[in-house]
Amino acid sequence: MKNMANVLLSVCILLISLILIMISAALFEFFPIDWAVLLVVLSSITFIIALAAAILLDYGAGVYECKKCGRTFKPTLGEYVWGAHTITRKYLKCPHCKEKSFCKRRLSGLF
């Protein structure tokens, strides 16, 4: 399952790269203005889809360990998306002890 997640994440990164190339082409006026606008709109839609896929893949890849009580939990998708974070920690409210802290991410097989 982890290999599948890596493949999907790689596809998301490739889509984002392709979008940047398409936007760059539109900005350099290689196309008439109508085509350039259409290209930017389609690129933006593709970017949003790729970003949502990457968020969902990352959200499903692990749980968080509370710094205060040491128990693991899975935050809601809203808490996950909007929570302040560093590379390996996210500021979340533990559902067990009800305390807010920078919880450490633990990868798991929850795909």
N, C-alpha and C positions, 0 to 999 in steps of 0.2 A: 504493500500500500504506500509506503514512503516513496518508492520509485515513481509511482503514479503521481503523487503530489509534486515531486520535483519536476516531472515532465510538464504538468499543468502550470506550475509556477514559471517555468522556462518559456512556455507558450505565451503567458501573460507579459513577460518581459519583452519578448519578441514583438508582440502586438503594440506595446507602448513605443518601442523603437520605430516600428513601421509608421505609427501615427506621427511621430516627430519628423520623420522623413517627408511624409505627405504634407504636413503643415509648412515645412521649410520650402518645399516645391511651390506651394501656393503663395508664399510670401515673396518669392523671387519672380513672380509674375510670368511664369512660363505658360500660363493659361489665361484665357479671357477671364474677366472679372466674375462672370456667372459661374464658370467652372471652378475658379479659385474659392468662391464662397461655398459652393457645394462640397468641395474637397475638405474645407475646414469644418463644415457641419458634420460630414460623415466621419472625419477624423475624431471629432469631439465625442460623437456617439460611440465609436469604437473604443475610445479611451475610457469612457465611463463604464462600459461593459467589462473591459479588461481590468479596471480598477476594482470593480465589484467582485469579480471572480478572484482576484488576488486577496482581497479582504476576507472573503468567505473561506478560501483555502487556509489562510493564516489563522483565522478564528477557530477552525476545526482541528488545528494541529496540536493543541495543548490545553493545559489547565494552569492555574496560578496558585502559588503557595503563599498564604498569609504570613506576613512578617511577625505579626503579634502572636497568633495562636498556632501557627505551623500547619494548619489543615489546608487541603487543596480544594479548589472550587472552580467552576466555570462561570465567568461573568455573562451577563446578558449581551446580546449583540450591540445594543446601544451603548452600554458601558464600555465595551471593548473598542468601539469605533471612536468615541468621544473622550475616553480617558487619557489623561496626561501620561506620557511614557518616556522611557529611555530605551536603549536597544534591547535589554533583557527584562526590564521591569515596567509595570504599569500601575498607576495610582488608582486603586479600586477599594470598594467597601466590601469587607468580608461578610458573607451571609451568616457565618457561624458566630463570630464574636462582635459583629457590627462595627468594627473599627476600620478607619481608612488608613491605608499605608501603601508604600511601593511594594507590590507583590511580585515575587520572582516567577518567571515563566518556566514551566516544566513541560517538555514535549511528551506527548502520549499518543497512543494509537486510537484516537477517537474519530477517525475519518469517517 
